[in-house]
Amino acid sequence: MIKKLCNTLLIYVAMVIVTFSLLITQANPAFLQNNLLSKKLFAYSLLNDFSNVIVGVLLILIGYQIKGNIKLIKKYIYIYVVNLLMFIGLFLWTRSFTTQNLYDAVLPITRNTYPVVLGAISALLIKDKLKNWFKKYKFSVILGGYAIVFTLPSIFSKDIFGLGNGNNIITAFSLVALGIACSNVEVDKLHIDKKVITLMSISVILNIILALFMPFISWRIRGDFSTAYRFNVLTSISIVAMSIVIFTIGQKIKTNIKISEYTGLLVLLIYSNNFIIEKIVNGSISLKVLLFKSCIVSIIVVTLGWLLLKIDKRDLTLEERLLLNDCESINIWGRNLLSYIVTNVKKYRFNIMNIIILYILAYMSFILMSPDFSAPHLGKDYANIFFYTFFVRQHMLILNTILFYLLYRFIYGIIGRFWISVILNYVVIAIAVVADAIKIHYRTEPILPTEVTMVSAYGDILSMVPQFILWITAIVTIILICIVIYCERKLPQNKAKWRFRILGIVLAVLVYGSSTRINHEG
């Protein structure tokens, strides 16, 4: 009982530190705004550093302790519902929200609302596969790989692996995967020699020194605090190293800290959802008020985690009563589900392939908009357009895919033939993407909506196109016509009902028509 109480108290204190740091960052008090060194500034730097270390330890513990299975999807649904309730509660409290906030709450995956939660659950869903994969390598080799991945961006200040500031899917996935790798070697039984102890001590001291002295170094060199918190991010090697050290020491001295699945995921939700932090601050700048709010939020999170755990256990009991946990019942249900999925994949394979190709075209449309395949227009933090597009702009990729699909539905609604509609859609998208890329190359701006409505604009655009591209376009067009004829004869598809076609036309017109109001007041 005493151990459980101490465990809860330790988790609570850690949550208060994380929440307090986030609230101060959001509130941006005077000592963060002026370019003056102060005790509060150094204290904040240390607090922010420890906050990121705690999140790092939490992610590693989640991978180390929590079992991976398909029921994690149910846990994600619970977190989704809690986030929606938080959105409603914070709206009622502050009486303000934007349309973007609503979209973030309703569509968290496409809007990238709480990527750290999604990254953690993604790693846990394939925990067994990751565990087996990590068994092929020595633990020292795995740690060496992690050291390279997190050290290079820290030293050169270039996000070459798409890690960003740590508040994204790939960072959470990586640290939870590290926890999974640790579960293979039984960290508490590892032999730690003097060299390892020395290395661990250096990493801890280095992290504290960087946290304390970077504001002073930034102020002396640059005259401001633009690089004061360069190493105070979850992806910094100093943060990751200290997280590993604290996790290892905790396992060696057998502290037996148990992280509840729901409490851990809720902490990650608070850490990664900016809307929650923004509304909790609600204009407060006083540090005492922010500390009080941190304590209240931490109590709410612990309580919610306990309630969700009770609900989950009750659901599990109900499943057992309905014999859903019986092995034979599960096997039969699994075989039926697999058979249903395979049948439908075969039936709609061409439609699925069409959506996959549209997604690839959406990805390529982002890549081709970037000169020399770098990301200079995205800021100094992102040097690689390929990583940035996939890991940071995933919600925009999905949105573009939906827009491309609606264009296909519009064409299909008019023509009524699958293969002609699909290939004509690809041609229209390809022409638009290439035309955009050419105009960006020559005039550093894309084709504007106003230009699309001007007939004279097409002549100007064509005059920019090199002659060889026009010849290639003609040849590709002939090839596509041959492909359409072949597919219509050899792979004919059933015509859709007129209601389905009309619905596609209406949806496309409504969605694309709404773009006429972009940038208008209201």
N, C-alpha and C positions, 0 to 999 in steps of 0.2 A: 504493500500500500504506500509506504514512504517512498520507495523507488519510483512508483508510478507518478506520485505527486511531484517529485523532483524532476522527473522527465517532462511532465506537463509544464512546470515552471520554467525549465530551461528553454523549451520550445517557445513559450510565451515571451520570454525576454528577447530571444532571437528575433521573433516577429516584430516586437516593439522597435528594435534597432532598425530593421529593414524598412518598416513603415515610416518611422520618424525621418530616416534619411530621404525617402521618396517624397515625403510631404515638404521637407525643407527645400529640396531641389525644385519642386513645383511652385512653392510660395515665392522663391527667389528673393529673400530678404535683403536689406540694404548692404550687409557685409559681403554678399556675393556679387552685388552690382558694382560697387566702387572698386577701384584698383589700389586698395590699401591693405597691407598685411595686418592681421589681427588674430587674437587668440581664438575667436569664434571661427575664423576661416580655417585655421589649422585643425581645430576640433572637428569641424564639418568634414574636412578632407579625410581625417582618420575614421569618422563615423561612416562616411560613404564607402570607404575602403572595406571596413568590416562588414558592412551591409552586403556588398558584392561577394565577399568571402562566404558569408552565411548562405547566400543563395547557391553558390558553387557547391558547398558541403551538402546542402539539401538535395540538389540534383544528383550528386554522387550517391547519397544515401537512398534516394528513391530507386535508382538502378540496382543498388546492392540488396535492398530489403523487399521491395514490392514484387510479387509474382506477376509474370506476364501471361495473360490469357485474353480470350475474346471478350470476356466480361468487362474489360477496361472500357469498352465502348459505352457500356451502361454508366460507368463512372463519369465519362466525358459528358454524357447527356445530363447527368445530375449537375455537373459544373456549369453546363450551358444554361440550365434552368435557374441556378443560383445567380448567374451573371445577369439574366433577364430581370430577376426580382431585385437585384441591386440597382439595375438601371432605373426601374420603376420607383424604388425607394428614394434614390438620390435625386430623381426628377421631382418627386413630391416634396423633398426637403428643400432643394434649391430653386424649384419652379423654373428651370431652364434646361433646354437641351437643343441640339441642332439635328437636322436630318441625317447628317453623317454619324452622329452618336447613335441614332436609332438603327441605321444600317449596320453599324459596328456590333450592336447588341444582338440583332436578328441574324446576321450573316457573318459570324466570327471567323470562319475559315477563309472565305473570299476577301474579307476586309482585313485579315491579319490582326484581329483584335487582341488575342492573347496567345501569341506564337509559342511562348515558352511552355505553356500547358500542352499545346498540340505536339510540340517536339518531344516532350517527356513521355506522353502517352504513345506516340509513334514508336519510340524506342522500346517501350515495355511490351507493345503488341508483338514485336518480333524478338522478345528477350531470349527465347530458347535458341533461335537461329544465331543471334549475335554471340550467345554463350559458347555455342559449338565452334563458331568461327574464331573466337578469341583463343580457344584451346589449342589452335594450331601454332600459336606464337608464344614465346616466352614473355612473362610479365614485364621484364625490363625492356624488351623490344617495343611492347605496346606503349609503355611510358615514354620511351624515346620518340615514338611517332607523335604522341600528343605534345611532347616538348617542342618538336619542330613546328607543328601546326600552330601552336599558340605563341611561340617565340618570334618567328619571322614577322608577323604583323606588328607585334609589340615593338620590335627594334626599328623596323623601317617605316612604321606608321602608315602602312598600306594594307588595305583589306583584301589580300590576294586570295583568301579562301571563302569570302562571303560571310564572315562571322559578324560583321557590323560591330555594334556596341554590346552584343550579347543578348539583346532582347529579340531573338529570332529563333526559328525552328531548328536550324542546323547546330547552333551552340547548345541549346537544351538537349537535343538528340545526342550530341557528342559527349556531354558530361554524364548524362544518364547511362550511355553506353560504357563509359569509363567505370561507373559503379557496377555495371554488369560484368565487366572484365575482372573487377576486384573480387566479385563473388566466386570466381573460379579458383582463386588462389588462397582463400581463407586468410584475409589480411591479419587477423588476430594471431595467426600461427607463423607469420613470416619472421625470418631471422633478420634483425636489423643490426648491422655492425657499426663501428665507429665512423666509417666514411659516410654511410647513409645518414647517421645522426648529424654529422657535420653539415652535410648538404641540406638537410631539412632545416637545421638552425639558420643557415645562411639565407635560405629562401624566405623564412619568416622575418628575419631582420631586414632583408632587402625590401620586402613588401612594406614594412612599417616605415622604413627610411624614405622610400619613394612617396608614400602617402603624406608624410610630414614635410618633406623638402621640395617636392615638385612645385607647390605654389610659390615658394621663395625663388626657386630656379627660374620659373616662368616669368616672375615679376622682374628679376634682375636682367634676364636676357631680352625679353620682349616688351617689358614695361607694362604688361597686363597679365591676366590669368588664362589666356587662350589655351595653354598647354598644361595648366595646373593639375587637371584631373585626367591626363592622358593615360595613366596606368590604373585609374580608378574605374575600370570597366570589367565586366565579367569575362571578357576575352583576353585580358592581360595575363601574360605568363606568371607574373608575380601573384596575381589573385588566384589563378588556377593552382599554382604550386602550393600556396598556403592552404587552399581548400583541401588538397590531397594530404598535406601534412596533418591538419586538424582531424580529417577523417581517419587517417591511419592511426594517430595517437588515440583517438576515441575507441577504435576497435582493439588496440593493443591493451589498453587499461580496462577494457570490458565495461564501458559506461552503460552499455545496453540501451542506448537511446533508440526508441521505436518511433518511427514517423508514420502516423496514420495516413493512409492513401489520400483521404479527403482533405485533411488539414494541410498536407504538403501541397496538393494541387491548388487549394484555395490561396495559400501563400504565393504560389507562382502566378495565380490569377491577379492578385493585388499588385504584384511586382510588374506584370507586363501590360495591364490594362490602364492606359493613361487617363481614360474618362473617370474611373473610380477615384484615382488620386486627385485629379483636378477638382472634382466635386466635393471631395472630403476637405480639401484646403478651403474652397469657397471664400476666398478673400482674406483668410487668416494669415498674418505674418508673425505674430507673437510666437516665440519658441515654446513658451509654456503652454499656450493653447494647442500648438501642433503636437507637443508631447502628450498632452491629455487626449487628443483625438487619436494618436497612435495607440495609446493604451486601450481606448474604447474599441477601436477597429480590431485589435488583436484579440480582445475578449469575444467579439462577435464571430471572428474567424474560427477560434477554438470551439465555440458553441456550435456553430454551423457544421464544422467537421465532425463533432460528436453526434449531432442529429442525423447527418447523412450516413454515418457509420451504422447507427441504429436502424435507419430505414433500409439500408442495404442488407443488414442481417435478417430483417423481417422478410424482405423479398426473397432472400436465399432460402429461408424456412418454407415459404410458400412454394418455391420451385421444387424443393425436396418433397413436399406433400403431393405435388402434382406429378411426381416421378420424373421431373425434367432432369434430375441429376442421375437417374438410373442409366448405367452405361449402355444397355441395349436400346433404350428409348432415344438416347442422344445419338447413337450410331444410325438408327433408322431415320431420325430427323435430319441428321447430317447428310445421309445418302440422298434423301428426297430433295433437300435444298440444293445439293450439288447437281443432281440430275436436272432440276428446274433451271438452274443457272446455265448449265451447258446447253440445254435445249434452246433457251432464249438467245444465248450468244450465237449459236449456229443460225437461228432464225433471223436475227437482226445483225449479222456480222458485217454486212456492207454499211449499214447505218452507223455502227460502232466505229468502223474503219474511217468513215467520213468525219466523225467527230474528232478522232485522233489526228487526222490530217489537218483539220481546221485548227486544232491546238498547236500543231507544229508550225503552221502558217502564222498563227498569232505570235509565237515565240520568235520566228524569223523576222516578223514585222518590227519587233522591238530591236533586234540585233542590227538590222540593216539601217535603222535610223541613227545609228551611232557611227560617226566617222572613225576609221582605223580600229574599230572594235574595242575601243576603250570607253571610259565614261567620264570625260572631262566636264560635261555639263551636269553631272550628278554630284559634284563636290569632290573634295580631296579624299574622302573616306572610302570611295568606291573606285577601284582602278580596273575592275574586271566586269565588263558589261554582261558576260554570260552568267556569272554568279549572281550579279545584282538582279538581272531580269528574272531568273528562276526562283531565287530565295527571298528577294525583297519585294518584287512586283508580281508575285504569283496571283494575287487577287485581280490585277489588271489583265494578266494573261487569260484568266477564266472569263473575265468580262468581255475581252476581245473575241474569245472563242464563241461566246453566246451571241455577240453581234454578228459574227461571220455566219453562225448557224441560222440566225434569223434572216439574213440575206439569202441563204440557200432556201429557206422555207418560202420566202417571197417568190423566188424564181420558180421553185417547184410548184407553188400554188398557181402560177400562170401557165407554165408549160405542161406540167402533169407527168413528165417522164423523169425517172430517177437519175439515170446516167447523164443525160443532157444537162439537167439542173445542177448536178454535182460538179461536173467538169467546167461548165460555164461559170459557176460560182468561184471555182479555183482561179480561172482566168481573170475574172473581174478583180479578185483580191490581189492576185500577183501583179496585175497592171497598176493597181492603186499603190501597192507597196513600192514597186520599182520607181514609179513616177515620184512618189514622196522622197525616196532615197536620192534620186537624181536632183530634185529641186533643193534638197538640203545640202547636197554637195556643191551646187553652184551658188545658191543664195542663202544658205544656212537657215532656211525656214521651210516648213512643210507646206503642202498644198492646203490652202485655206478654204473653208466652206463657201465663201463668197466667190472664189475663183471657179469652183465646180459649176456654179450656175451661169458663168460667163462662157459663151461659145468661143469667143476669141482666145480664151485662156488655153484651150486645147492645142491651138496652133503654136502658141508660145512654148508650151511644154514639149510638144513634138520636135520643135526646132532645137531643143537642148539634147534630145536623144541621139547618141552616136549611130551612124549608119549600120554598123554591124549588129547592134541590138535589134534594129527593125527587121533585118534579115533573119536573125535568130527567132524573133517573134513570129514571123511568117511561117518558118519551118515548123516551130512548135505548134502553131495553130493547125497546120495540116496533119501533124501527128495526132493531135488531140481529136480531130474529126474522125480519123481512122479508129482511134480507141473507142470513141462514142459508138460508132457503127458496130464495132466488134462486140462491145459489152451489151448493147441493145439486142443483138442477135443471140449471143452465146449465154449471157447472164441476165435474162429479162426479169424485171421486178414488177410485182403487182401494183397496179395503179391505186393510189390512195383515194379514200372517199372524198366527195366534194366538200363536206364539212371540215375535214382535216386541212384541206388546201385553203379554204377561205379563212380558217382560224390562223393559219400561218401568215397569210397576207395581212390580215388585220393586226396581228401582233407586231409584225415587222414595221408596218406603217406607223403604229402608235409609238413604238420605241424610237425609230429613226426620226419621226416627226417631232418628238419631244426635244430633239437637239436644237430646234429653232429657237428655243427659249433659253439656251445656255448663255450665261453672262448677262442675262436681263435681271433687273431688280426683282427680288422676291422669288 
